[in-house]
Amino acid sequence: MSNKLTRAIKLRERAQAQLLPPAAHKPQAGASDALRVLFDLATSPDTAPDALALLHELQVHQVELDLQAEDLHTAVADLESALARQTQLYDAAPVAYCTVDADARLRDVNATGQRLLGKSREVLRGQRLDTFFDTASAAALRGLFAAANSTCSCVLSWDVAGHAPGKVCASAGPDPDGTGYLVVLSEMPPDAIAT
């Protein structure tokens, strides 16, 4: 083993031995204790060069950690901003966006969908989407889910108490998480389709 490596190992062992707390001391050594040990080693002619090299390594490592922390904070801020923007786009969309499970139960709905379906998100979550439509439209919606791997849409008729009779154009696709469907409902003006 080289003389320099042997000295570095001995220096580390001395530093670790000095950092181990005696029974009467605190249960763990703090940063000030570590700095004291490093200072003691740096003031000794036998260990000064190695202690100063170690101090330099620690300073470089600290700067690296500070830069990584800064990059992490920037990345988190960028992600939070992007999430806020996507949430705003989702909620402000002029069409209803719904996420449903394999049984057509609503998992999430945007603000337009909440208005269109006439209930709060909390009330809507867990309700079956097909129950908002007449029997034929409910069957068409389920057929839309069965064909959701291709681009398809259908026209559905409302069957909701207190909701004016009307129609919506529905499109569906698979939810990227693989457990349901993404559904888009777009209101159709009364004169857009013959009854």
TORVOGU-917167 format. One record per residue: x, y, z of N, C-alpha, C in turn. Coordinates in steps of 0.1 Angstrom, whole numbers. Last residue first. Example, Ala and Ser with C-alpha at 12.3 -4.5 7.8 and 13.67 -1.06 7.14 Angstrom:
2
NUZA     nu     nv     nw    cau    cav    caw     cu     cv     cw
NUZA    128    -22     71    137    -11     71    129      0     79
NUZA    132    -57     78    123    -45     78    132    -33     78
END
This chain:
195
NUZA     nu     nv     nw    cau    cav    caw     cu     cv     cw
NUZA   -841    155   -347   -846    146   -336   -855    135   -342
NUZA   -812    166   -363   -826    163   -363   -830    153   -353
NUZA   -788    188   -349   -791    174   -353   -806    172   -353
NUZA   -786    214   -344   -775    208   -350   -778    194   -355
NUZA   -805    228   -329   -807    227   -343   -796    220   -351
NUZA   -795    227   -303   -807    220   -306   -809    218   -321
NUZA   -759    221   -302   -771    231   -302   -783    223   -307
NUZA   -744    199   -280   -748    201   -294   -760    211   -294
NUZA   -716    196   -259   -730    200   -261   -733    203   -276
NUZA   -694    170   -257   -696    183   -262   -711    186   -265
NUZA   -673    151   -237   -687    154   -240   -689    168   -245
NUZA   -649    126   -237   -652    140   -240   -666    142   -244
NUZA   -633    104   -216   -645    107   -224   -646    122   -225
NUZA   -611     78   -212   -612     93   -212   -623     96   -221
NUZA   -614     49   -192   -615     56   -204   -615     71   -202
NUZA   -593     24   -175   -606     30   -178   -606     38   -191
NUZA   -568     17   -169   -578     12   -161   -592     18   -164
NUZA   -545     27   -182   -550     14   -186   -561      9   -177
NUZA   -535     52   -181   -531     43   -170   -537     29   -172
NUZA   -546     65   -203   -533     60   -204   -528     51   -193
NUZA   -578     53   -212   -571     61   -202   -556     56   -203
NUZA   -589     52   -246   -584     45   -234   -576     55   -225
NUZA   -616     74   -255   -603     67   -257   -599     61   -245
NUZA   -645     89   -270   -638     81   -259   -625     75   -264
NUZA   -670    114   -274   -658    107   -279   -651    100   -267
NUZA   -703    125   -280   -693    119   -271   -682    112   -278
NUZA   -723    153   -282   -714    144   -290   -704    138   -280
NUZA   -756    154   -268   -741    157   -267   -734    148   -276
NUZA   -788    170   -266   -779    159   -271   -764    164   -269
NUZA   -817    174   -246   -807    178   -255   -798    166   -259
NUZA   -840    187   -223   -837    177   -233   -826    182   -242
NUZA   -826    201   -193   -833    203   -205   -830    192   -215
NUZA   -828    185   -162   -819    188   -173   -828    190   -186
NUZA   -846    175   -144   -841    189   -142   -832    193   -153
NUZA   -833    142   -147   -843    151   -141   -838    165   -140
NUZA   -819    132   -177   -816    136   -164   -827    145   -159
NUZA   -810    121   -202   -822    116   -195   -819    119   -180
NUZA   -797    132   -234   -798    133   -219   -811    126   -214
NUZA   -784    112   -260   -795    121   -255   -796    120   -240
NUZA   -754    113   -280   -761    108   -269   -772    118   -265
NUZA   -736    103   -308   -745    113   -302   -753    106   -292
NUZA   -701     93   -308   -715     90   -310   -723    102   -304
NUZA   -669     83   -322   -678     92   -314   -692     88   -317
NUZA   -635     72   -324   -649     71   -326   -657     80   -318
NUZA   -605     58   -331   -612     71   -330   -626     69   -333
NUZA   -600     28   -310   -601     35   -323   -607     49   -321
NUZA   -604     19   -285   -590     19   -291   -589     25   -304
NUZA   -631     19   -279   -623     31   -275   -608     31   -280
NUZA   -652      2   -283   -644      6   -295   -634     17   -292
NUZA   -663      1   -258   -658    -11   -263   -649     -9   -276
NUZA   -671     27   -255   -660     23   -246   -654     10   -252
NUZA   -693     27   -273   -681     36   -275   -669     32   -267
NUZA   -710     10   -260   -704      6   -272   -692     14   -276
NUZA   -717     27   -239   -709     15   -236   -703      9   -248
NUZA   -731     46   -255   -719     50   -247   -710     37   -243
NUZA   -752     30   -264   -742     36   -273   -729     40   -267
NUZA   -765     26   -240   -759     14   -247   -749     19   -257
NUZA   -772     52   -234   -764     45   -225   -757     33   -231
NUZA   -789     57   -256   -777     64   -255   -767     57   -245
NUZA   -811     40   -249   -804     38   -262   -790     45   -262
NUZA   -819     51   -224   -815     37   -225   -806     35   -238
NUZA   -805     85   -219   -816     75   -221   -810     61   -224
NUZA   -780     93   -194   -785     93   -207   -796     83   -208
NUZA   -768     90   -170   -772    104   -173   -779    104   -187
NUZA   -757     65   -167   -771     68   -161   -776     82   -164
NUZA   -732     65   -177   -743     61   -186   -756     63   -180
NUZA   -715     71   -155   -718     81   -165   -730     78   -174
NUZA   -722     63   -122   -720     58   -135   -724     69   -145
NUZA   -704     79    -95   -716     77   -103   -713     71   -117
NUZA   -678     84    -86   -684     71    -83   -697     69    -90
NUZA   -683    118    -85   -673    108    -84   -680     95    -79
NUZA   -704    136    -81   -703    129    -94   -693    117    -93
NUZA   -700    148    -56   -712    140    -58   -710    131    -71
NUZA   -676    161    -62   -677    152    -50   -689    143    -52
NUZA   -683    178    -82   -673    167    -85   -674    157    -74
NUZA   -718    185    -82   -704    188    -79   -695    176    -81
NUZA   -739    185   -112   -736    182    -98   -721    185    -95
NUZA   -745    188   -139   -754    194   -129   -751    190   -115
NUZA   -732    181   -162   -739    170   -155   -747    175   -143
NUZA   -722    206   -169   -730    199   -178   -738    188   -171
NUZA   -706    213   -147   -717    221   -150   -727    213   -159
NUZA   -688    192   -148   -695    194   -136   -708    202   -139
NUZA   -677    197   -173   -684    184   -171   -693    185   -158
NUZA   -664    221   -167   -674    221   -178   -683    208   -176
NUZA   -645    212   -148   -655    222   -144   -667    222   -155
NUZA   -640    176   -153   -635    190   -153   -647    199   -149
NUZA   -638    147   -133   -645    155   -143   -640    169   -142
NUZA   -631    113   -124   -628    127   -124   -635    134   -135
NUZA   -644     89   -123   -633     91   -113   -630    106   -112
NUZA   -676     75   -128   -667     87   -129   -657     87   -118
NUZA   -679     43   -141   -680     51   -129   -670     63   -131
NUZA   -677     24   -161   -682     37   -165   -685     46   -153
NUZA   -662      3   -154   -676      1   -152   -684     14   -155
NUZA   -636     11   -158   -641      1   -167   -656     -1   -166
NUZA   -639     46   -150   -633     33   -148   -639     24   -158
NUZA   -634     78   -166   -643     68   -160   -635     55   -159
NUZA   -631    112   -167   -623    100   -166   -632     90   -159
NUZA   -641    138   -189   -644    128   -178   -634    117   -179
NUZA   -646    170   -199   -636    159   -198   -640    151   -186
NUZA   -667    189   -219   -666    182   -206   -656    171   -208
NUZA   -653    219   -234   -660    206   -235   -658    199   -221
NUZA   -637    241   -231   -651    243   -235   -659    230   -236
NUZA   -616    240   -202   -619    236   -216   -634    238   -218
NUZA   -608    247   -177   -614    257   -185   -618    253   -199
NUZA   -596    223   -166   -608    229   -160   -615    239   -169
NUZA   -574    221   -183   -583    210   -182   -597    215   -177
NUZA   -560    245   -180   -565    241   -193   -576    230   -192
NUZA   -554    242   -152   -562    253   -157   -568    250   -171
NUZA   -538    220   -153   -550    219   -145   -560    230   -150
NUZA   -517    230   -168   -524    219   -173   -538    218   -166
NUZA   -507    250   -150   -512    254   -163   -521    243   -169
NUZA   -500    235   -128   -510    245   -126   -516    249   -140
NUZA   -480    219   -140   -492    213   -134   -503    223   -133
NUZA   -461    240   -145   -467    232   -156   -480    225   -152
NUZA   -455    248   -119   -461    257   -129   -468    250   -140
NUZA   -444    224   -109   -456    230   -103   -463    240   -112
NUZA   -422    222   -126   -432    212   -126   -445    217   -120
NUZA   -407    246   -118   -412    244   -132   -423    234   -133
NUZA   -402    239    -91   -410    251    -95   -416    250   -109
NUZA   -386    217    -95   -399    216    -88   -408    227    -91
NUZA   -364    228   -108   -372    218   -115   -386    216   -108
NUZA   -355    246    -88   -360    251   -101   -369    241   -108
NUZA   -348    227    -68   -359    237    -66   -364    243    -78
NUZA   -328    213    -83   -340    206    -78   -351    216    -75
NUZA   -309    234    -86   -315    227    -98   -328    220    -94
NUZA   -303    237    -58   -308    248    -66   -315    243    -79
NUZA   -292    212    -52   -304    217    -45   -311    228    -53
NUZA   -270    213    -69   -280    203    -71   -293    207    -64
NUZA   -256    234    -57   -260    235    -70   -271    225    -74
NUZA   -251    222    -31   -259    235    -32   -264    237    -46
NUZA   -235    200    -38   -248    198    -32   -257    211    -33
NUZA   -213    214    -48   -220    205    -57   -234    203    -52
NUZA   -205    226    -25   -209    235    -36   -217    226    -46
NUZA   -198    203    -10   -209    212     -5   -214    221    -16
NUZA   -177    194    -25   -189    186    -24   -200    194    -19
NUZA   -158    214    -20   -163    211    -34   -176    204    -34
NUZA   -155    211      7   -160    223      2   -166    221    -12
NUZA   -144    185      8   -157    188     15   -164    200     10
NUZA   -120    189     -5   -130    180    -10   -144    182     -4
NUZA   -108    207     14   -111    211      0   -122    202     -6
NUZA   -106    190     36   -114    202     37   -118    207     23
NUZA    -87    171     25   -101    167     28   -110    179     30
NUZA    -66    188     23    -71    182     10    -85    177     13
NUZA    -62    194     50    -65    205     41    -71    199     28
NUZA    -55    168     59    -67    175     64    -71    186     55
NUZA    -31    164     45    -43    155     42    -56    162     47
NUZA    -15    185     56    -17    184     42    -30    175     38
NUZA    -17    179     85    -22    191     79    -24    190     64
NUZA     -6    158    100    -18    156     92    -23    168     85
NUZA     18    168    111     17    154    105      5    152     96
NUZA     12    193    122     21    192    111     21    178    104
NUZA    -21    201    130    -10    192    133     -1    191    121
NUZA    -42    215    121    -31    223    128    -20    214    132
NUZA    -59    197    109    -52    207    100    -41    214    108
NUZA    -69    184    131    -60    176    122    -53    186    113
NUZA    -84    205    142    -73    199    150    -64    191    141
NUZA   -103    208    121    -93    219    125    -82    214    133
NUZA   -116    184    122   -109    187    110    -99    199    113
NUZA   -127    186    147   -118    175    145   -110    179    133
NUZA   -144    208    143   -133    209    153   -123    198    151
NUZA   -161    198    123   -152    209    120   -141    210    130
NUZA   -174    179    139   -166    175    128   -157    186    123
NUZA   -187    196    157   -177    186    162   -168    181    151
NUZA   -204    209    140   -194    217    147   -183    208    153
NUZA   -221    189    132   -212    195    122   -201    203    129
NUZA   -222    166    160   -228    175    151   -217    180    141
NUZA   -225    132    170   -216    144    168   -223    153    158
NUZA   -249    119    192   -243    120    179   -236    133    178
NUZA   -255    120    220   -256    107    213   -250    108    199
NUZA   -230    139    238   -243    138    231   -243    125    223
NUZA   -210    121    263   -213    132    254   -227    130    247
NUZA   -204     99    278   -209    110    285   -213    122    276
NUZA   -194     80    260   -207     78    266   -213     90    273
NUZA   -181     99    232   -180     91    244   -193     90    251
NUZA   -189     96    197   -191    103    210   -188     94    222
NUZA   -166     98    171   -175     88    179   -177     94    193
NUZA   -148    115    162   -162    119    160   -171    109    168
NUZA   -124    103    166   -127    115    174   -141    119    173
NUZA   -126     82    148   -125     79    163   -128     91    171
NUZA   -127     96    124   -139     88    128   -138     85    143
NUZA   -101    106    124   -112    115    124   -125    108    129
NUZA    -86     83    124    -84     92    136    -96    101    136
NUZA    -94     72    100    -96     65    112    -95     74    124
NUZA    -84     92     82    -99     89     83   -102     82     96
NUZA    -57     89     87    -64    102     90    -79    100     91
NUZA    -53     63     78    -50     66     92    -57     79     96
NUZA    -58     67     51    -66     58     59    -65     61     73
NUZA    -38     85     44    -52     89     42    -61     80     51
NUZA    -15     70     49    -18     82     57    -32     86     56
NUZA    -19     50     29    -19     46     43    -21     58     52
NUZA    -17     66      6    -30     59      9    -30     55     24
NUZA     10     74      8     -1     85      8    -14     78     12
NUZA     23     50      6     25     58     19     13     68     20
NUZA      5     23     -8     13     35     -9     13     42      4
NUZA      8    -12      0      0      0      0      9     12      0
END
